[in-house]
Amino acid sequence: IDNDGIIYQYVDTNHTAYHAGRVNRYSIGIDFSNAYYLKYNDYYVKKGFNKRPICRKSVVHNVKLKPHLGYYPVQIEAYKKLVKVLCENYDIPLQTPMLSEDVPNNCVVREAQRGKYNGIICHYHVSRNKIDCAGLDLATIVSQLR
């Protein structure tokens, strides 16, 4: 999902993309254009975009992250539309692990790591080496889509 909310599809959803390690065959990856580090905010302005929102309360793998760049509202709206279409077409339940469940040893995370969780998750749910999409409020997004 680009900075202006345009959605680009690089891989047919019937094919396997290499985006999430062991669960590639069981998942559809969605990527956001976002440089993450605060030092890149000026770059976005130079390219004609507004400054990105800053996430200050992101917690991944039970660790509070340093402030980082968030997502433009137009990206979130595009993400909602895309998730809704994918869930309807592939019979994916509109559910996500709650913030308190974002602990690596948790049952939902283990299910996700084995490709057994059926719902909306982030890369950090399937890998301790990932922090994306930190700052994306999946619980609120899923709630709004219901």
N, C-alpha and C positions, 0 to 999 in steps of 0.2 A: 504494500500500500504506500504509494508515493506521498510526498509532502503535501500535495494538493488534493489528496484523497482518491486519485485515480488508482484503480486496481489493475495490476498487470498479472496475467497468468503465464507462467513459464513452463509448467509441466501439466499435462492432462491429468486430472484426478484419478483416472484409471491406471496410471503408470506410477512407478515408485520414484520418489524424489529422495535425494540423500540429504536430509536436513535434521534428523532426530535420532541418529544412532540406531539402536536395536529396534526401535518402533517405526522405522520408515515405512514398512509394509502396512502398518495399521493406522497410519495417521495422514492428515493433510496439513502441510506446513503453510503458515501465513507469516510473511515477513513485513516489517515496517521499515521504511526509510527513516533512520534515526541514528545520529552519531553518538548518542549516549553521554559523552563527556561534555561538561559545561563549557570548556574552551572552544567548542565548535558552534556555540550560539551565534557568534558574530558572523560566521560563515553563512548561516541560513539567512541572516539579515542582508548580507552582501549579495546573495542570490535572489533577493526580492521577496523573501518570506518574512513573516513576523518572527520575533524571538519565540523560541519554544517554551512551553511551560516547564517549570523545574519541579521535579519530584524530590521531596525531602524526607519522606517517611517510608521508603521502600524497604521491605524485609524479605530476604530470600535465603533459604536454608537456615532460618533462625538467626541470621546476621543482618543488622541494620546497615544498609548501604549508604555511601556518601551521596550527597545531592547529585542528581543527574538530570539530563534532558528527558522530558516527557514527550507526549504525542500531541499533535495539533488536533483540535476538535473535529476538523473535517476528516482526519484519519480515523478517529474513533467512530464517527458516523458511518464511514465506509466499512470499517471492520464489523460493525453491528449488522449492516446489510449483508455482507458476505457470510458472516457466521449464520445468520438466519436462513439464507439460501442453502448453505451447505448442510445445516442441521435438518432442514425439511427434505432435501433431496437424498440424503444418506441416512435418514432416520437416526440422527445423533441426538441424544437427550440434551436439553438445555440445562446443563448442570456443570458445576465446577467445584473443585475443592475449596472450601472456605479458608480464610486467612489463617485461622488457628490450625488448619490441617496441612499447612505448607511446611511441615517438618519432614525431612527426608525419610525417617523410619516409619512414617505413618502408612497405614494400609492403602489408602488411595494412591499415594505416591508410588508404593511398591507395585500396585496394580498398573499404574501408568507406565512404569519402567518395563513391565512385561508385556505391554500392549493390551492389557485387560481392562483398562478404565474406559468407560464409554461416556464421553462428555468433552467439555472445552478445557484445555490445559495449556500451559506455557512450556517452553523448553526446560525451564528450571525444575519442572515437575518430573522430568524424565532423566535428568543428568545433574549430578552435583557440580559439574564443571561449567554449567550455564547459569546466567543470571537474566537472560531475556525471557520474557518481556517484563522486566522489573518496572514497576510503576503503573502497569496496566491493571485497572481495577476490574478483574473478571467477574467478581461477585456482583458488582453493580450492573455491569453490562448484561450479564445473564439475567439478572432480575428484571431489567428494563425490557429485555426481549420476550420474557414470559408474558 
